[in-house]
């Protein structure tokens, strides 16, 4: 571009010189010969070709800038599109992996829930059978105890003298009922059968009615009653234990079903969210892929168009150079080969010049000097006038000397024009290059400032994200600390409750044992009402034992559920904290890198600003040198061209007779 600018400047500054030379040549031969005309045409054609080339080069430079800017923009869009596609593919891969993991988790949790429900159903069936068996056995034992109690009371109420057939009949009925009861052990059953047989064989015997025989019967009944009560208490304890175990099992299974169901619902929601994210990412990927393909196609099309245009431009430049080369070669051949013939055919013979012509020349020079107020023209007018006057006194022809004076003046004006043209070229070149540098630095500064603003925005965003992550970590830590304190308090409360219930159960069991041992070993003379009150107390204690056992089971189930929730939430907090710490680490790293980049950008911008300041300072100096002139270049150029036109007219006046001579010579040659 700079070379083209220089070449264009040189062509521009040669235009006044070419005009002056053409004017001078026309002044020396107003009717130009054909060879000169051809050379003029060739020179004009060269100038036209050069001008066309410069115009085309200017347009091509603009097109190159257009290609570069659009290529950069399309390349940035393509890079952004590739990053977007890669990001969406990663999101799709993650969503697919999450869906696969959730499906496996859902299947596993569904299996766990189904198994737990089946186990709970089976436990209910087993418990129902256990309770049914206990109820039947307890009823049988209660009936046995009632029968034995009535028999013992009947025997103890009867005195030795009051034993009659009616009493013995009631005893026999009681014995027969006991033998039919399924709750009597085999050994006790055999003993009862022996007693009944003895009664039948020795009904009239005195041994049967003796005190010793009645005591044996009562002893057997009391022993059987004690065993029946012990079996009833053992059955009650087993029932309580089975109920406690069942409550623990069902509570555990229900908690397992509840927690698994909640986890299953969460996993289903997570899967649904992952599926939605997958569908969105796939749709966005389709759009982003199409946009990326379009950007690639646009970039390829732009590159192709620019390459074709560059190729066409180079071909045009080559053709133009070839044409200029051919024109220069033709001019050279014409100048070298036709010089002698041209001189012979169109030679210029000086004719005498009338004094009126010299007077007209002097008048024209005076008018030109007066019009432009130029001292050099005034001096030339004086020299021409003096030369003409001297020649008039001596009788010599002043034509050659006057012509030489005018030609010297034209040469001087041409030199001045060339110098000013060179100065103008220098000013244009420096002004253009300096302005271009100024614009480049300003563009670079704006570009760097944009990057700095982007970096500052990124730093602000990262600072906000880091603060938010740190706040989240602090919140998680506080929440975990509060959970730990609450869990410790709940655990302490559970330990206290469990200890109280266990001690209560142990105390009640010990009290029941003592009461049963006391009332079970009571003497024959003990009051019947005391045994009835003891049985009622034992029953109440057994109810309290059942309540304590149930409450202990509930407390243990609540503790197990609370511990499970605590452990799960703690693990979730650990995972969330680890994720946030990782994100915090990467964001802090990105923030440090962005700050480092911002420092580099700031340094680059400061450097560019320093260079821009230097360019602006130089630009100001060049403007003062090239712009702040008393007389602008165009005015000086116009004045000089006017002066040279006047000098050319003076030469025309001097050489008027030469034209006539050329015409006469041409006519004579053709006769």
C-alpha positions as a printed Julia matrix, in Angstrom:
671×3 Matrix{Float64}:
   0.0     0.0     0.0
   2.81    2.4     0.85
   4.56    1.61   -2.44
   1.33    2.19   -4.35
   0.84    5.44   -2.47
   4.37    6.58   -3.32
   3.99    5.65   -6.96
   0.65    7.47   -7.13
   2.25   10.53   -5.5
   5.08   10.56   -8.01
   2.61   10.31  -10.9
   0.51   13.07   -9.38
   3.48   15.41   -8.98
   4.66   14.72  -12.54
   1.39   15.95  -14.01
   2.33   19.7   -13.83
   5.74   18.93  -15.32
   4.14   16.95  -18.12
   1.76   19.83  -18.78
   4.65   22.31  -18.87
   6.7    20.12  -21.21
   3.69   19.6   -23.45
   3.1    23.35  -23.51
   6.73   24.02  -24.37
   6.77   21.41  -27.12
   3.57   22.8   -28.52
   5.11   26.27  -28.42
   8.09   25.1   -30.46
   5.88   23.39  -33.04
   2.22   24.38  -33.02
   1.4    21.94  -35.78
   2.99   18.76  -34.22
   4.47   16.16  -36.5
   2.86   12.65  -36.61
   5.73   10.96  -34.74
   5.48   13.43  -31.85
   1.73   12.96  -31.82
   2.17    9.18  -31.5
   4.64    9.64  -28.63
   2.19   11.99  -26.92
  -0.59    9.47  -27.34
   1.61    6.69  -25.96
   2.54    8.83  -22.95
  -1.11    9.71  -22.34
  -2.05    6.06  -22.56
   0.68    5.18  -20.06
  -0.62    7.82  -17.64
  -4.16    6.53  -18.03
  -3.07    2.92  -17.39
  -1.09    3.96  -14.32
  -4.05    5.94  -12.97
  -6.38    2.99  -13.57
  -3.91    0.7   -11.79
  -3.73    3.02   -8.81
  -7.51    3.22   -8.6
  -7.8    -0.54   -8.88
  -5.1    -1.03   -6.24
  -6.99    1.29   -3.89
 -10.19   -0.68   -4.35
  -8.32   -3.95   -3.95
  -6.74   -2.72   -0.7
 -10.21   -1.97    0.62
 -11.33   -5.43   -0.47
  -8.33   -7.01    1.29
  -9.28   -5.2     4.49
 -12.84   -6.41    4.03
 -11.62  -10.0     3.6
  -9.36   -9.83    6.64
 -11.99   -8.31    8.95
 -14.74  -10.68    7.85
 -12.39  -13.67    8.0
 -11.46  -12.75   11.59
 -15.1   -12.33   12.53
 -16.13  -15.62   10.91
 -13.15  -17.39   12.49
 -14.16  -16.08   15.92
 -17.73  -17.22   15.32
 -16.46  -20.61   14.17
 -14.27  -20.97   17.27
 -17.18  -19.97   19.49
 -19.39  -22.46   17.66
 -16.85  -25.26   18.12
 -16.59  -24.45   21.83
 -20.38  -24.43   22.08
 -20.67  -27.78   20.29
 -18.0   -29.33   22.54
 -19.77  -27.95   25.61
 -23.13  -29.34   24.48
 -21.61  -32.75   23.67
 -20.11  -32.86   27.15
 -23.5   -31.92   28.62
 -25.19  -34.65   26.57
 -22.62  -37.22   27.69
 -23.09  -36.19   31.34
 -26.89  -36.25   31.08
 -26.77  -39.69   29.41
 -24.47  -40.97   32.13
 -26.76  -39.53   34.83
 -29.8   -41.14   33.22
 -28.05  -44.51   33.0
 -26.93  -44.24   36.62
 -30.42  -43.16   37.73
 -32.03  -46.06   35.87
 -29.72  -48.52   37.6
 -30.42  -46.84   40.95
 -34.18  -46.86   40.34
 -34.11  -50.56   39.5
 -32.07  -51.3    42.61
 -34.29  -49.19   44.89
 -37.44  -50.72   43.38
 -36.04  -54.16   44.15
 -35.14  -53.09   47.69
 -38.63  -51.66   48.28
 -40.34  -54.76   46.84
 -38.22  -57.04   49.03
 -38.87  -54.9    52.12
 -42.63  -54.9    51.45
 -42.56  -58.67   50.99
 -40.57  -59.06   54.22
 -43.04  -56.77   56.04
 -45.98  -58.78   54.76
 -44.33  -62.03   55.8
 -43.49  -60.58   59.21
 -47.15  -59.59   59.7
 -48.24  -63.11   58.82
 -45.71  -64.67   61.21
 -46.69  -62.24   63.94
 -50.37  -62.94   63.44
 -49.73  -66.69   63.78
 -47.57  -66.13   66.86
 -50.28  -64.04   68.49
 -52.95  -66.56   67.56
 -50.92  -69.4    69.09
 -50.27  -67.32   72.2
 -53.93  -66.42   72.56
 -54.98  -70.08   72.37
 -52.3   -71.22   74.79
 -53.01  -68.33   77.16
 -56.74  -69.15   77.17
 -56.0   -72.81   77.85
 -53.59  -71.94   80.65
 -56.0   -69.4    82.11
 -58.72  -72.05   82.17
 -56.36  -74.52   83.81
 -55.28  -71.98   86.4
 -58.9   -71.13   87.12
 -59.83  -74.8    87.5
 -56.88  -75.53   89.77
 -57.57  -72.41   91.81
 -61.18  -73.45   92.34
 -60.15  -76.99   93.24
 -57.58  -75.78   95.75
 -60.08  -73.38   97.28
 -62.67  -76.12   97.55
 -60.25  -78.53   99.21
 -58.96  -75.91  101.63
 -62.43  -74.74  102.58
 -63.57  -78.27  103.43
 -62.64  -79.67  106.88
 -61.79  -83.27  107.53
 -65.23  -83.96  108.92
 -67.01  -82.18  106.13
 -65.59  -84.25  103.31
 -68.58  -86.03  101.92
 -69.58  -87.52   98.69
 -70.73  -84.22   97.29
 -67.34  -82.56   97.92
 -65.45  -85.49   96.62
 -67.7   -85.39   93.58
 -66.7   -81.79   92.86
 -63.07  -82.74   93.29
 -63.51  -85.64   90.92
 -65.12  -83.37   88.37
 -62.24  -80.93   88.7
 -59.72  -83.72   88.3
 -61.53  -85.01   85.23
 -61.53  -81.5    83.72
 -57.82  -81.11   84.39
 -57.1   -84.44   82.72
 -58.97  -83.27   79.65
 -57.08  -79.92   79.56
 -54.25  -79.84   77.04
 -52.11  -77.62   79.21
 -51.38  -80.34   81.85
 -48.0   -81.97   81.49
 -47.78  -85.74   81.17
 -46.25  -86.22   84.62
 -48.97  -84.12   86.24
 -51.59  -85.93   84.23
 -50.3   -89.29   85.48
 -50.35  -88.04   89.06
 -53.97  -86.89   88.68
 -54.96  -90.24   87.2
 -53.29  -92.01   90.12
 -55.23  -89.86   92.58
 -58.52  -90.56   90.82
 -57.79  -94.31   90.75
 -56.9   -94.24   94.42
 -60.2   -92.48   95.13
 -62.16  -95.11   93.25
 -60.33  -98.06   94.84
 -60.31  -96.7    98.35
 -63.44  -94.63   98.46
 -64.45  -96.15  101.79
 -60.98  -96.29  103.16
 -60.02  -94.06  106.1
 -56.67  -93.32  104.44
 -58.46  -91.41  101.74
 -60.18  -89.24  104.27
 -57.21  -88.82  106.46
 -55.47  -85.47  106.87
 -52.39  -86.87  105.28
 -54.26  -87.95  102.14
 -56.0   -84.57  101.76
 -52.7   -82.72  102.15
 -51.16  -84.74   99.35
 -54.02  -83.84   97.06
 -53.75  -80.15   97.88
 -49.98  -80.28   97.41
 -50.38  -81.85   93.99
 -52.94  -79.2    92.98
 -50.82  -76.3    94.24
 -47.76  -77.65   92.46
 -49.73  -77.92   89.23
 -51.17  -74.43   89.79
 -47.69  -73.0    90.25
 -46.46  -74.65   87.07
 -49.48  -73.43   85.14
 -48.92  -69.88   86.35
 -45.23  -70.13   85.48
 -46.12  -71.38   82.0
 -48.61  -68.53   81.62
 -46.0   -65.97   82.7
 -43.41  -67.52   80.36
 -45.89  -67.43   77.5
 -46.62  -63.77   78.32
 -42.91  -62.94   78.31
 -42.39  -64.73   75.01
 -45.37  -62.88   73.59
 -43.96  -59.56   74.81
 -40.55  -60.41   73.39
 -42.07  -61.47   70.09
 -44.15  -58.27   69.96
 -41.04  -56.2    70.65
 -39.04  -58.01   67.98
 -41.93  -57.62   65.55
 -42.23  -53.9    66.35
 -38.49  -53.44   65.8
 -38.58  -55.4    62.55
 -41.67  -53.65   61.17
 -40.3   -50.24   62.2
 -37.01  -51.01   60.48
 -38.76  -52.29   57.35
 -41.15  -49.32   57.24
 -38.29  -46.87   57.67
 -36.4   -48.7    54.97
 -39.41  -48.52   52.65
 -39.99  -44.85   53.52
 -36.36  -43.8    53.0
 -35.99  -45.91   49.86
 -39.24  -44.5    48.47
 -38.07  -40.95   49.13
 -34.73  -41.73   47.55
 -36.55  -43.38   44.64
 -38.72  -40.27   44.12
 -35.64  -38.04   44.26
 -33.87  -40.25   41.76
 -36.9   -40.23   39.44
 -37.03  -36.43   39.62
 -33.3   -36.3    38.95
 -33.7   -38.63   36.0
 -36.57  -36.53   34.63
 -34.43  -33.4    34.98
 -31.51  -35.17   33.28
 -33.79  -36.3    30.43
 -35.07  -32.75   30.03
 -31.51  -31.42   30.05
 -30.54  -34.1    27.52
 -33.38  -33.16   25.19
 -32.56  -29.45   25.51
 -28.85  -30.08   24.91
 -29.56  -32.27   21.88
 -31.82  -29.58   20.42
 -29.23  -26.89   21.11
 -26.52  -29.13   19.64
 -28.52  -29.53   16.45
 -28.9   -25.76   16.14
 -25.26  -25.11   17.12
 -24.01  -27.73   14.63
 -26.03  -26.13   11.84
 -24.73  -22.69   12.79
 -21.17  -24.04   12.91
 -21.56  -25.64    9.47
 -22.95  -22.35    8.16
 -20.0   -20.42    9.67
 -17.55  -22.86    8.11
 -19.3   -22.61    4.76
 -19.33  -18.8     4.96
 -15.65  -18.73    5.87
 -14.75  -21.13    3.06
 -16.87  -19.11    0.6
 -15.24  -15.87    1.74
 -11.77  -17.35    1.42
 -12.62  -18.65   -2.05
 -14.03  -15.29   -3.15
 -11.05  -13.43   -1.74
  -8.59  -15.8    -3.4
 -10.42  -15.5    -6.74
 -10.45  -11.71   -6.4
  -6.76  -11.69   -5.48
  -6.0   -13.92   -8.44
  -8.0   -11.67  -10.76
  -6.27   -8.61   -9.36
  -2.84  -10.15   -9.85
  -3.76  -11.1   -13.41
  -4.93   -7.52  -14.0
  -1.67   -6.17  -12.54
   0.35   -8.51  -14.73
  -1.63   -7.5   -17.82
  -1.2    -3.83  -16.97
   2.54   -4.25  -16.45
   2.82   -6.06  -19.75
   0.91   -3.27  -21.47
   3.11   -0.58  -19.88
   6.16   -2.58  -20.86
   4.93   -2.78  -24.45
   4.18    0.96  -24.54
   7.6     1.81  -23.12
   9.25   -0.49  -25.64
   7.31    1.14  -28.5
   8.29    4.61  -27.34
  11.91    3.56  -27.05
  11.92    2.03  -30.53
  10.26    5.13  -32.05
  12.69    7.47  -30.31
  15.75    5.44  -31.34
  14.77    4.51  -34.88
  12.86    7.57  -36.21
  14.94   10.44  -34.89
  16.86   11.16  -38.14
  13.86   10.75  -40.4
  11.76   13.03  -38.19
  14.39   15.74  -38.23
  14.66   15.58  -42.01
  10.9    15.46  -42.59
   9.77   17.99  -39.94
  12.87   20.09  -39.18
  12.28   23.52  -37.69
  13.9    26.51  -39.54
  14.05   29.79  -37.74
  12.58   32.64  -39.74
  13.02   36.28  -39.09
  10.89   37.68  -36.41
   9.23   40.95  -36.73
   9.86   43.68  -34.2
   6.11   43.79  -33.61
   6.26   40.18  -32.42
   9.0    41.02  -29.87
   6.94   43.98  -28.68
   3.98   41.68  -28.24
   6.16   39.23  -26.26
   7.4    42.0   -23.96
   3.84   43.23  -23.45
   2.65   39.69  -22.62
   5.52   39.24  -20.13
   4.77   42.58  -18.46
   1.09   41.66  -18.12
   2.03   38.26  -16.69
   4.44   39.87  -14.2
   1.85   42.43  -13.17
  -0.86   39.82  -12.79
   1.17   37.47  -10.56
   3.38   40.09   -8.89
   6.38   37.83   -9.44
   9.85   39.4    -9.24
  11.34   36.67  -11.45
   8.87   37.46  -14.21
   9.61   41.17  -13.89
  13.32   40.44  -14.21
  12.68   38.24  -17.25
  10.59   41.01  -18.85
  13.43   43.5   -18.32
  16.01   41.07  -19.76
  13.88   40.35  -22.85
  13.24   44.06  -23.42
  16.96   44.9   -23.08
  17.89   42.05  -25.46
  15.4    43.21  -28.09
  16.57   46.82  -27.83
  20.24   45.81  -28.1
  19.5    43.64  -31.12
  17.6    46.49  -32.78
  20.67   48.8   -32.52
  23.1    46.11  -33.67
  20.84   44.64  -36.33
  21.22   41.08  -34.91
  18.38   38.58  -34.56
  17.37   38.35  -30.86
  15.21   35.27  -31.37
  17.65   32.69  -30.0
  18.57   34.76  -26.96
  14.96   35.64  -26.1
  13.95   32.06  -26.56
  16.78   30.94  -24.29
  15.69   33.41  -21.59
  12.1    32.17  -21.72
  13.2    28.52  -21.74
  15.45   29.11  -18.71
  12.53   30.66  -16.89
  10.32   27.68  -17.75
  13.06   25.31  -16.53
  13.29   27.28  -13.29
   9.52   27.06  -12.79
   9.61   23.31  -13.55
  12.35   22.81  -10.96
  10.36   24.77   -8.39
   7.26   22.75   -9.2
   9.26   19.54   -8.82
  10.64   20.6    -5.46
   7.22   21.6    -4.2
   5.76   18.42   -5.62
   8.42   16.44   -3.75
   7.58   18.37   -0.59
   3.9    17.71   -1.21
   4.62   14.03   -1.76
   6.61   13.95    1.49
   3.8    15.69    3.37
   1.14   13.42    1.88
   3.23   10.35    2.62
   4.04   11.34    6.21
   0.52   12.57    6.9
  -1.01    9.4     5.47
   1.38    7.0     7.19
   1.18    8.86   10.49
  -2.6     8.96   10.31
  -2.64    5.24    9.52
  -0.35    4.52   12.49
  -2.54    6.7    14.68
  -5.65    4.8    13.62
  -3.9     1.45   14.09
  -2.77    2.37   17.6
  -6.23    3.7    18.46
  -7.78    0.51   17.13
  -5.3    -1.6    19.13
  -6.0     0.44   22.26
  -9.74    0.05   21.76
  -9.28   -3.69   21.2
  -7.12   -4.02   24.33
  -9.56   -1.86   26.3
 -12.38   -4.17   25.22
 -10.39   -7.17   26.39
  -9.62   -5.38   29.66
 -13.3    -4.62   30.21
 -14.1    -8.24   29.5
 -11.39   -9.4    31.92
 -12.57   -6.97   34.6
 -16.12   -8.23   34.13
 -14.88  -11.82   34.39
 -12.92  -10.97   37.56
 -16.0    -9.33   39.09
 -18.12  -12.36   38.18
 -15.52  -14.78   39.55
 -15.2   -12.69   42.73
 -18.97  -12.88   43.17
 -18.97  -16.64   42.47
 -16.1   -17.2    44.92
 -17.88  -15.17   47.6
 -21.07  -17.13   46.98
 -19.21  -20.47   47.17
 -17.46  -19.42   50.36
 -20.82  -18.36   51.81
 -22.32  -21.72   50.79
 -19.41  -23.57   52.39
 -19.85  -21.53   55.54
 -23.58  -22.26   55.53
 -22.89  -25.97   55.06
 -20.37  -25.93   57.9
 -22.81  -24.14   60.21
 -25.64  -26.44   59.2
 -23.46  -29.51   59.78
 -22.35  -28.14   63.15
 -25.98  -27.55   64.13
 -26.87  -31.07   62.93
 -24.0   -32.52   64.97
 -25.19  -30.68   68.07
 -28.82  -31.72   67.52
 -27.78  -35.31   66.85
 -25.7   -35.36   70.02
 -28.66  -33.99   71.99
 -31.05  -36.48   70.39
 -28.62  -39.31   71.11
 -28.29  -38.23   74.71
 -32.08  -38.03   75.03
 -32.4   -41.48   73.45
 -29.81  -42.97   75.79
 -31.66  -41.52   78.77
 -35.07  -42.76   77.55
 -33.76  -46.2    76.58
 -32.02  -46.52   79.95
 -35.19  -45.54   81.83
 -37.39  -47.91   79.82
 -34.92  -50.79   80.16
 -34.6   -50.2    83.9
 -38.39  -49.99   84.13
 -38.8   -53.26   82.24
 -36.18  -54.97   84.39
 -37.79  -53.6    87.58
 -41.27  -54.73   86.55
 -39.96  -58.16   85.57
 -38.21  -58.48   88.94
 -41.37  -57.35   90.78
 -43.5   -59.83   88.83
 -41.03  -62.6    89.68
 -41.08  -61.73   93.39
 -44.86  -61.55   93.53
 -45.26  -64.78   91.63
 -42.76  -66.55   93.85
 -44.54  -65.26   96.96
 -48.08  -66.01   95.89
 -47.06  -69.26   94.27
 -45.56  -70.64   97.53
 -48.31  -69.45   99.87
 -49.44  -71.88  102.58
 -52.72  -73.75  102.7
 -54.0   -71.34  105.32
 -53.33  -68.18  103.2
 -56.43  -66.13  102.49
 -57.96  -66.51   99.08
 -58.41  -62.72   98.64
 -54.64  -62.18   98.91
 -53.98  -64.43   95.91
 -56.65  -62.62   93.87
 -55.14  -59.22   94.67
 -51.67  -60.5    93.79
 -52.87  -61.76   90.44
 -54.45  -58.38   89.66
 -51.23  -56.58   90.57
 -49.2   -58.96   88.43
 -51.59  -58.35   85.52
 -51.23  -54.59   85.86
 -47.45  -54.94   86.01
 -47.5   -57.09   82.89
 -49.52  -54.37   81.09
 -46.97  -51.78   82.21
 -44.16  -54.06   81.03
 -45.85  -54.31   77.62
 -46.23  -50.51   77.46
 -42.58  -49.95   78.39
 -41.49  -52.53   75.83
 -43.57  -50.87   73.1
 -42.28  -47.4    73.98
 -38.69  -48.7    74.01
 -39.23  -50.18   70.55
 -40.62  -46.85   69.28
 -37.73  -44.91   70.8
 -35.22  -47.31   69.24
 -36.97  -47.06   65.86
 -36.98  -43.23   66.06
 -33.3   -43.25   67.0
 -32.44  -45.54   64.12
 -34.37  -43.34   61.66
 -32.79  -40.16   63.05
 -29.31  -41.68   62.83
 -29.95  -42.85   59.26
 -31.18  -39.38   58.24
 -28.2   -37.76   59.98
 -25.7   -40.03   58.22
 -27.36  -39.53   54.82
 -27.54  -35.73   55.21
 -23.97  -35.62   56.49
 -22.79  -37.56   53.44
 -24.75  -35.25   51.13
 -23.18  -32.24   52.87
 -19.72  -33.76   52.44
 -20.35  -34.32   48.72
 -21.75  -30.8    48.29
 -18.82  -29.31   50.23
 -16.32  -31.27   48.13
 -17.98  -30.09   44.91
 -18.04  -26.47   46.1
 -14.41  -26.65   47.25
 -13.39  -28.01   43.84
 -15.39  -25.28   42.09
 -13.87  -22.69   44.44
 -10.37  -23.96   43.66
 -10.87  -23.74   39.9
 -12.59  -20.35   40.08
  -9.77  -18.98   42.26
  -7.27  -20.31   39.73
  -9.26  -18.79   36.85
  -9.47  -15.5    38.76
  -5.69  -15.44   39.28
  -5.08  -16.2    35.59
  -7.57  -13.52   34.55
  -5.9   -10.97   36.84
  -2.51  -11.89   35.33
  -4.0   -11.5    31.86
  -5.48   -8.15   32.88
  -2.05   -6.97   34.06
  -0.53   -8.0    30.71
  -3.34   -6.26   28.83
  -2.85   -3.14   30.95
   0.87   -3.17   30.15
   0.19   -3.67   26.45
  -2.37   -0.86   26.43
   0.01    1.48   28.26
   2.71    0.64   25.73
   0.3     1.26   22.86
  -0.77    4.53   24.5
   2.85    5.63   24.76
   3.41    4.85   21.09
   0.16    6.64   20.21
   1.27    9.71   22.16
   4.56    9.72   20.22
   2.68    9.34   16.93
   0.29   12.17   17.86
   3.21   14.41   18.74
   4.9    13.69   15.4
   1.56   14.07   13.61
   1.16   17.52   15.13
   4.62   18.54   13.93
   3.95   17.26   10.4
   0.63   19.12   10.28
   2.35   22.35   11.29
   4.96   21.82    8.6
   2.66   20.72    5.79
  -0.71   22.3     6.52
  -0.02   25.62    8.19
   1.36   27.43    5.1
   0.8    31.11    4.09
  -0.09   29.97    0.6
  -1.58   26.53    0.04
   0.07   24.24   -2.46
  -2.88   24.26   -4.84
  -2.78   28.06   -5.08
   0.96   28.05   -5.75
   0.49   25.33   -8.31
  -2.27   27.28  -10.08
  -0.17   30.45  -10.1
   2.87   28.64  -11.5
   0.84   26.96  -14.22
  -0.58   30.35  -15.19
   2.92   31.81  -15.38
   4.16   28.95  -17.55
   1.11   29.29  -19.79
   1.97   32.98  -20.29
   5.6    32.12  -21.1
   4.39   29.51  -23.55
   2.19   32.11  -25.25
   5.26   34.38  -25.53
   7.11   31.54  -27.25
   4.12   31.09  -29.54
   4.42   34.73  -30.58
   8.14   34.36  -31.27
   7.73   31.18  -33.27
   4.69   32.12  -35.36
   6.74   32.24  -38.61
   8.1    28.71  -38.07
   4.64   27.25  -38.53
   4.32   28.87  -41.91
   7.7    27.57  -42.94
   6.76   23.98  -41.96
   3.6    24.19  -44.04
   5.48   25.55  -47.12
   8.18   22.84  -46.81
   5.58   20.11  -46.55
   3.77   21.39  -49.68
   7.0    21.59  -51.67
   7.95   18.0   -50.67
   4.7    16.64  -51.98
   4.71   18.56  -55.37
